[in-house]
Amino acid sequence: SFADSILSGTVTTGSGVLAGDRNTGTPLEQEALVQVCVTWKNLKTGRLMLDNQIVYASAGYSARFLQASRAAGNGSSARSKMPRLYAITRP
């Protein structure tokens, strides 16, 4: 049996430094970025349910926070304090 619909798309990722140590240039806080472009087509009707819909998500993180939480043995509590990804839909 064949599929009723097809979902296709592309994922693009990136990152950037939000704050750095003035003396060493070491990143103190960074941000991870994800962009997904999705097309979803109903193969029975030919109707595009999503046509190049773009969704963005980003999250900031600190390398020092991760290192300190691992050194303290708080792996489980550190995960619960990590930032959540928020998706913003763009038309």
N, C-alpha and C positions, 0 to 999 in steps of 0.2 A: 504494500500500500504506500502511496505517496503522501508527502506532507501537505497539510492544509495551508500553511503559510511559511514564509522564509524570513529570517531575521539576519541582517548583515550589518557590518559597521567597522569602524576603525577606532583604535584607542591610541591616544597620544599622551605621553607623560613628560613631566619636567620637574625641576626643583630650583629653588633660589635661596639665597642667604638673606634673612631679614635683619639680623644683627650680628656683628662680629667684634672680637676682642681688638681694641685699638692698638695694643702693643704687639700682638703676635699675628693678627689677621685670621686667627682661628674662628670659624663660625660658632656663634653661641646659640643662635636660633635659626632654624631653616623652615622652609615650606615645601611640601610636596604637592604637585598639581596633576590632575587627570582630566582629560577631555575625551568624551565618547561621542561619536557621531553614528546614529543608528537609523537604518531603514528597515521597515517591517511591512511586508506585502502579503495580502491574502491571495493565494494562488488560485482559488476557485472563482473569485469575482474580479481579480486584477486590481482591486482597490489598494492604494497605499494607506496603511493605518498610521505609519510614521514615515515621513519623507525627510531624510537627512536631519533628524532631530538632534540637537547638540545639548549635552549635559556636561556641566563642569563640577568638579569637586576639588577641595583643597584642605590641607591640614598642616598646622604648624607643629614643630617639635623641637626639642632641645636635646642635643647630644649629651650634655652634662647631666640632665635629669635622668636619662636612661642609664648612664654609667653609675650614678649615685644609687639609683634604685636597685640595680643589679648587685652592687657592692654590699648594700644593706640586706640583700636576700629578700627583697620585697617584690619579686617578679610578678606575683598575682595582683598585688595592690597597685603596682606601677601600671599594669595593663588597664586597670579600671580608671586610671587617671589620664590616660592618653586621650588626645582630642578625637572627636568623632568627625567623620567626613560628612559634609553637607552638600547636597546636590542642588544646583540652581538650574532650572530649565530655561533655555533661551529659545524664542520662536524662530 
